[in-house]
Amino acid sequence: MKVAIEIGSEFWDVPAAGRDCGLWLDSTQWYLCGRSALYAIVCALHGVRSIAMPSWCCHSMIKPFTDAGITVRFYPVWMEGCLRQEPALTCDALFLMDYFGYTSSTCGRPPGYHGVVIRDVTHSIFSSQYSDADYYFGSLRKWCGVWTGGYAWKQDGGKLAEGSLPAKELLLMAGKPSAKEPLLVAGKPSAKEPLLVADKPSAKEQSLAEGQLLQCSQLKSSIQDVGGAFVLLRKKAMQLKRSYINKSATIGRTAIKSESAVIGRTAAKSESAAIGRTAAKSESAAIGRTARRKLDKGYLDLFHQAEELLESCGIAQADQRDIALARKLDVNDIKAKRRKNARVLMDAFPDWLVFKELASCDCPLFVPVIVPDGKRDELRGYLIQKGIYCPVHWAVSGLHSLDERTKLLYGNELSLVCDQRYSQEDMRYMADTIKEFWRKGR
């Protein structure tokens, strides 16, 4: 019986094949992260003063526009039997995205809209191909263990900004905010947050980052090279997590072997060998997980430090190692495993699903559910106690402006992990743990 080491949290590896995956256009440009790729697109938006964005989104998608003085108006996204979107058509630009790799969430370019269209393909990169936008961008970090992984391209095959670009130049290129006061405004641009760009880190900076000698606040003030520090932190964090996973597997197997034999012998004496084997299986998984949770998780702080650096990343380039890996992704393996895992969870919680169907081309990023009775946060805490780390999409920031329908999504959605690191057995364990929480009447 496979014992789940840990479900969720940060990636540490990249599933690669020995051939080109054929996923990327020749004109694809690579950046530090999805936000950095979006900054590059913002640089090309000459004369754009306002943009309509979906109200269900991450603050990191809003910030590049507000930094450039572009007014953000939100259009509603809500649940009403299924996920619904209602794009606004009154802005200079329109931001479109799908959710979680399900094609049923597709929102296309509205007929008759002649403004600039930007499409976030982070969630749909393995599910759909589009030709309805002027600009495309996304982040591969959401799918696997690349250090960087932002990407972008233009529909016409033209080039986007690369390398250094001062904040003041970005503001000049992007234009000024609209004089009209919108109904829903994302916030005012900050003049205190200039864009930082990545250069090669010095030997001293590399030593400091690799040695984990600086806290995030010190990194921000002492390391000019945000991109270089980000890569070093994530590289070290993934090394430590890989070590944690490997040690966990060894500790878990050792605990299971010793304890299950005792449990099995005890039960066999009272009943039968069959009962003993059953008891051993049920108890050994819990014993292994308990032993593993005692291991140090110092890598979590490094991942957190790296994420904080992105608040001032600006336009920075991707690591060459990640570009090479992205071109050789094992797309078939990623899709097959995620689909099988998602099916287990969808069958377990049919009434909770944001997306009721798994189409033949879908590749789930997560299985998003709406947790009933306002118990999302309580359930999430219970899962963490059991070694299951399911994120929520997304945190509400000061840049958001939401109506009541969208607030329900932010307050009750939980993203069940279904990625290629895990087996269907792991998914059944997660489902059983969620049902256990509910049986206990929490």
N, C-alpha and C positions, 0 to 999 in steps of 0.2 A: 504494500500500500504506500503510495507516495504521500509524504508528509509536507504540507505547505510550510516553507521556511518563513516567508513573509509575503504578504500580498499587497502590492501597491508601492507607493513612494518612488524615489528616483530610479531611473534606469542606470545600468552599468555596462551594457554591451550593445552591439549593433549586429543584427542578423544580416549577413552579407553572403552573396553568391559569387561564383567565379566568372560572371559575365555581366555585361551592361544591362541594367534593368529596363532601359527604354522609357523611363518615367519623365525625364527632364528634357526640355527644349534646349537647343544649342544656344539660345539667347538668354538662358537662365543665368542670373548673377547671384553670387553667394555672399551672405552677410553674417555678422556675429549672431543675430537673433531675428525673430520676426519683426520686432519693433524697429531694429536698425534698418531692415529692408523697407519698412513703411516710411521711415524718415527719408530714404532715398526717393521714394515715390512722391512724397510731399514736395521735395525739391523741384519736381517737374510740373507742379500744379500752378502754372502761371495764371494769375488773375482769379484763381478760385478763392472766394471769400466765405463760402458756407458749404457744409457737407451734411447730408442726412445719414445717420448711422442707426443700426438696430439697437434697441434699448437693452437687449440681453447681450452683453459683451464684457470683455476685460478692460480695465482702465488703461492698460498698456496700448490698446488700440486707439484710445481717445487722445492720449497725451501728445503724440506727434503733431496732431492737428492744432490743438490748443497752444502748443509751444510755438507754432508758426503763425499764430494770430487768426486762425481759421475758426469761424463760429461753427459749433456742432449742434445740430438739432437731432433729436432722437425720434425714430418712428417705432411704434409699438410692436412687441413680440410677446405672445401670451399663449396659454393653453386653453383650448375650448374644444374638447374631444381629441384634438391633435394640436401640434404646434403651429401657430399662425404668425405670419408677418404681414405688415402693411406699409410698404416703403413710401416715404414722402417724396414728392416730385418737384418741390419748390426750391431746392438748393442748387448751387452750381455743380456740386458733385454728389454722387450716391455711393454708399458703401454697402456691399452685399456679402453675405456669408451663409454657408450651410452649417448644420450642427451635427457634430459627433459621427460623421461618416454615413449618415442615413440620407438617401436620395429623396425620401419623402419630405425632408426639410428644405428642399430646393426652392430658392426664391430668385427668379430670373430677372433680367433687365426689363423693366416695365415698358410696354408698347408706347411709343411716342415720346419717350424720354431721350433728350438730346444732349444732356450734360455729360460730364466725365464720370465714368464708372470704375470703381476700385473693388476688386473681389479678393476677399481673404479665403484662400484655399487650404488653410491649415488642416481643417477637419475633413475636407473632401478630397485630398490629394490622391488617395488610393481608391476612391469611389467614382469620381466624376471628372470629365474633361469639359472645359468651358471655352466659349469664344465670344461671350457677350460683354466683356469688360475691356477697358483701355489698359488697365494695370492689374497685375496679379502678384500676390505675395503670400508667404506663410512661414511656418516654423516646423522643422523636422524634429526638434527636441521633444515635441509632445508625443512622438511615436517610438523613439529608440534612444540609445545612449550616445548620441553625438555630443561633442563638447559645444559646438556652435550650431549651425544649421538653419539660419535664416536664408530665404531665397525670394527672388522677385524677377519678373519679366514684363515687358511691354507687349501688347497685342501686335504692334507693328514691327516688332523685332528690334527696336531702337535701344540705345544704351541709357541706363540710369546712372545716377551719381555714384562714384566710388571714391575711396580714400578720404582725405580730409575735406571738411566743409564747415566753415565757421557758422555759428548760430545766426549772426547778423545777415549772412548771405542767404541762409535758408528763409529768413523772414522776408527779405527783399524778393526772392524768387516766388514765394508762395502767395504774396499779396496781403492786403490788409483785411481785417474782419468787416463783415457787413455792418452798415449803419443801422439796419433794421433790428429791432429787438425781438428775438424769436420767443416762441412760447416755452420751449424747453431748451436751455442753453447749458453746455457742458462745463463752462467755467471760463475764466479769463486766462490768457497766456501769462506765464511768469517770466519776468525779465531777469530773474535771479538764477536761472538754471540753463547756462550755456551748454551746447552740445560738446561732448568730449569725443575725441577720435582715437583710434588705436594705432600705435606704432610698436616696433619691436621692443620687448621689455629689456631693461638692463640686467646684468648679472646679479646685481644687488637686489633688485625687485623680484627676480625669479627666485632667489634664495629665500627671501622673506616670505613670498607666497607659498613656496613648496614646503617651507618649514613651519607653516601655520603660526607665524610669530606675530601677525598683525590682526587686530580686530577690524571689522568692516569699516568703522569710522576712520581708523588710521589708514586703511587702504585708500579710501576716497581722497584723503588729504595728501598722502605721500606718493601715490602711484599715478603718474600722468597717463599711463597706458592702460585705460580701462579694459580694452579688448584683450590685451596680453594677460592682465591679472585675472580676468574672467576665465580664460582658457586654462591657466595654471590651476586655479581653484577647482574648476570642474574636473580637470584631469586627475588631480590628487584625490578629490572626493570620490570619484568613480573607482580609483584604485583601492581606496579604503572600503568602499561598499562591496566590491568584488571579494576582498579578503573577508569581510564580515559574512557574506553569503556562503563562501566556501567553508569557513570555520563553523558557521551555523549548521551546515549540512552534516559535518563530521560530528559535532556535539549532539545533534539531534539523533543521528543514527546510533551513536554509542548509547545514549540514554534510552532509546527505544529498545535496543537489543537487550540491555541488561534488565530494564524494568518489565518489558513485555514477557520475558521468560518467567520472571517471578509471578506476574499476574496470571500468566497462562497455567503455570504449575498449580497455583492456589485454586484457580477455578476448576481445573481438571480434576483435582482431588474431590471436590464437592459435587461436580456434575459430570462433565465429559470433556474430552479433548476438543470437541467442536466448540463448546461454550468457552473453553479457555482461549481458543484462537480468536473468537469474536471479542472477548473482553480485552485481549492483548491489543487488537487493532484499534479499538475505540479509545483506550487509555494511552497508548504509546504516542499517538499524534499530539495529544495535549501535553504529555511529558516532554516531548522533543521541543515543542514551541516554547514551553516555560524555560527550559534550559537555554534556548537560543536568545530569549529576550534579556538575559543577564549580560550578554556581550555588549561591549562599548559601541556606541553609534556616533563617534566623533565626526564622521563624514557629514552628518546632517548640518552641522554648523558651517562647514565649507560650502555646501550647496546653498545655504541661506546667504552667506556672504557674497557668493557669485551673483545670486538673484538681485541683491541690493545694488550691485554695481550697474545693473541694467537701467536703473533709474536715471543714469546720466551717460548712457552709452553712445548716443549720437549715431553717426554713420561709421561703422567699423566692419572690417572684412572677416569672412569665415576662415577657419583653419583649413589648410590644404588637405590634411588627413581626412577631415569630415566631408569635403567635396568628393574625394575619391571614394569614400565609403558610400555616400549617397548615390553615386552612380552605379554601385554594385549591390544595392539593397536586394535582399531576397523577398521581393514583393509577394510572390505566391505563398511563401511560408507565413508571412505576416498576416495576409488576408485569411488564409485557411484557419490558422489557430484562433484568430480573433473572432471569426464567424462561429466556430464551434463553441468557443467559450461564451460568447454572447447568447447563443441559443439556449444554453443551460440556464442562464440568469433570466432571460426573457420568459422561458417556460415556468420558472419558479415564481415570478411576480408579474403576471399578465395585467393585473389591475393597476399597477403602479407606473407602467411604462410611459415615457414621453413619446416614444416611437413604437407603434404596435406591430409593425412588420419589419422583417429583414429581407430586403430585396436582393436579387441575385448578384447585383453589382456592389452592394453595400460592404464597407469595411469599417466596423465600429471602432471609434476611438475609445469610448466607454459605453456602458449601458446606463443612460440617464433615467432616473426614476423620481417620481414625486412621492415623498414619504408622507403618509397620512397623519392626521391628528396633531400636526405641529411638532412631531417628534424627530425631525431630521437630525438636529444637533445631538440629541440624546442617543440616538442610534449610532451616529458617527463616533461618538465617544466610546460606546460599548464595543464597536468594531476595532477601534484602536487598541483597546485592552486585550483583544484577541489576536493582535498582530495583523490586522487588515486596515489598510490606509486608503480610504476612498475620498477623493477631493470633492469640493463643491464648485460649481461654476455659476457665477463668479462672486468675489467679494464686492460689495457696493462701496464705491469711492466718492470723494467729494466732486469728482468730475461727472458722475452720473446724475440724471434727472429722470425719475421713473413714475409711471402711473401705477394704480393699484393692481392692475392685472399682471404687470411685469414683476412687481414686488413679490407676488406669490411664487414666481419661478425662483427668484433669488433666495427666498426664505425657506423653500421646501425641497429643492432639487438636490439629489445626491448622485454622484457619478460612480457607478459600480465598475471596478477594474476588470478588464477582460483581455488584457494584452498577451502578446506571444510568449512572455516569460512563464506563463502558467498553463496548467492542464485543466481538463474538464473536472477532474477530481478536486482541484483547488476551488473551482467555481461552485461545486456542490458543497464544499466545506463553508464557503462564504454564504451561500444561500441558507444552509442549516443554521449558521450562526445568527443570521438576521431573523429567522423564524424563532430561534431560541429566545432572542431578545423580546419578541412579541409575545411568546408564551409566558414569559415571566411577568407580563403586564406592566412593563416599564413605561 
